[in-house]
């Protein structure tokens, strides 16, 4: 199993059932090393072998959480770039906070940054859900596409309001695919573990 660098998780606490026992994982407030996650999986494996839920967590939590953080960590960097562009525009056009109105060039840059900030929490949440419960490779690819489309949206909106339309439509489509992947993954997880119904096999059939 791949062992990557340390990573941060999103929730303050996450409870996962490994080999019939609940594992409380502290997150967000402290750095959780991927080695700690993997060692917890191995430690519980020695206690109870052959657990279906444990193999699921190893496959859909330990690896995706390491693999997916590189995608979600790109989002704050892109947001920081957008913030810097707004600061530069304020200095260029002489608009001090809290004023948000000014020349059309400034208002387009400001609106592009605000719109991107509004959608980033939704994007990150869907990215993690799709990566954890559906497929980490697909989620990572969709995450990169979304970030690139958001960059194109910002640059297009800065040039003219009409140039923003194609990138925003594309990024919205990527979000809908992430919503579908996350929903299908969550349904498969809960139905297979608590009802014994495999949604993916039913769809494939």
Steps between C-alpha positions, in 0.01 A plus 500: 500500500624846416635699792499871429579812701295628789158638424221702657144375519194721478283396795590571866450130577435206276374164621565195288409141582807284458465128565187553705654774717453874473816695428483869594744694285586859606514730202531862399634614837802274468698356213419137431784313333408248237726256681282539811189417298661197343641378831152530655364285219771239551462506879128433474568234240689294754205512737239381253582357159280474196269791580318641198469849645870515580602407146262764372655768721852403396401522135274803510644705787870441557609534138250762371556732793872508420447521125217754508654761726741613229199596287312685774816678616530661154173686558628736776800587284274595212279700735806682631591593141150643448526699826832646389347604170227691685760671721696599192184635335413705809841662495489555125161671500533662844204322662540445873296251708214474574408654163419240236388724214717677250605468136357201309846341488521494878144379552553208262814390686329537837191310391709218351682458830179508704325249275794261520511528880128420521543174313828375647349351823247306292775380267731381780219315681389322182860421407563322833170312492553380143860400577420318823184317396514469119841511326804706595644511147182636348459752783858623457456542124174688548663716766777605265247574225294711735798703622618559144152609389481736798832654398372544145181651642694755702727599212207519259286707735790738553516559124124531437176379650414287196824301518400354836204299367673197347727431801219547752274259311781245482582529872132461585489182295802366689324573829195305387719201414659522846153515656396187311819314595476600867130409519553162335796426723314589819198294396723204426678532834192520721286251306775240472604524866163538668252346256721257310404649162777562245390801294794483259424141405135587442597788272750284312237232453 
